[in-house]
Amino acid sequence: MTNWRAVFVGFLVATVFGIVGLVVPGVGQLVAGLVGGFVAGYMAGGSLGSGVWHGLLAGSLGGIIGGLLIAVAVGLSGLALGPLGGAVSGAAGIGIFLLAVTISIVMALESAVAGAVGAAVSN
């Protein structure tokens, strides 16, 4: 059974660390995913599989939310630029979607590994 509290807390930790990690681009987000997944796995406890599952959910939720925020920002900027901006932002939307999916997968995988470590430490 999924412990949604652990997933949400792991997501919040990853989000806070990700915002702080903007100072060190790339590395900051990597650490954020690892710490968030670890917290989710540690809070959920149980087996390694449980830690992987909870870390995976926490990391992928962060990636999905981040991708949506980027998409909204580009959409709003396209609206501000009128019809030509709408066409440009629509074309850019495909690239943004692929970037968001890639970020979500990377965050989910690293968080899953860290979640397994967190579950192992909690036992």
ChimeraX attribute file (.defattr): number of C-alpha atoms within 10 A of each C-alpha:
attribute: neighborCount
match mode: 1-to-1
recipient: residues
	/A:1	7
	/A:2	11
	/A:3	15
	/A:4	14
	/A:5	13
	/A:6	24
	/A:7	26
	/A:8	19
	/A:9	17
	/A:10	33
	/A:11	29
	/A:12	19
	/A:13	23
	/A:14	31
	/A:15	22
	/A:16	13
	/A:17	20
	/A:18	24
	/A:19	13
	/A:20	14
	/A:21	18
	/A:22	12
	/A:23	11
	/A:24	10
	/A:25	11
	/A:26	12
	/A:27	12
	/A:28	16
	/A:29	22
	/A:30	18
	/A:31	18
	/A:32	29
	/A:33	35
	/A:34	27
	/A:35	25
	/A:36	37
	/A:37	42
	/A:38	32
	/A:39	31
	/A:40	39
	/A:41	38
	/A:42	26
	/A:43	21
	/A:44	26
	/A:45	23
	/A:46	16
	/A:47	15
	/A:48	20
	/A:49	16
	/A:50	23
	/A:51	32
	/A:52	28
	/A:53	25
	/A:54	38
	/A:55	40
	/A:56	30
	/A:57	27
	/A:58	34
	/A:59	34
	/A:60	26
	/A:61	21
	/A:62	27
	/A:63	25
	/A:64	17
	/A:65	15
	/A:66	15
	/A:67	20
	/A:68	15
	/A:69	13
	/A:70	15
	/A:71	19
	/A:72	12
	/A:73	11
	/A:74	20
	/A:75	18
	/A:76	13
	/A:77	15
	/A:78	19
	/A:79	14
	/A:80	12
	/A:81	13
	/A:82	10
	/A:83	11
	/A:84	12
	/A:85	17
	/A:86	18
	/A:87	14
	/A:88	15
	/A:89	22
	/A:90	15
	/A:91	11
	/A:92	15
	/A:93	17
	/A:94	12
	/A:95	12
	/A:96	18
	/A:97	15
	/A:98	12
	/A:99	15
	/A:100	21
	/A:101	16
	/A:102	14
	/A:103	19
	/A:104	21
	/A:105	17
	/A:106	17
	/A:107	30
	/A:108	28
	/A:109	20
	/A:110	24
	/A:111	37
	/A:112	32
	/A:113	21
	/A:114	28
	/A:115	38
	/A:116	28
	/A:117	21
	/A:118	28
	/A:119	27
	/A:120	19
	/A:121	13
	/A:122	15
	/A:123	10
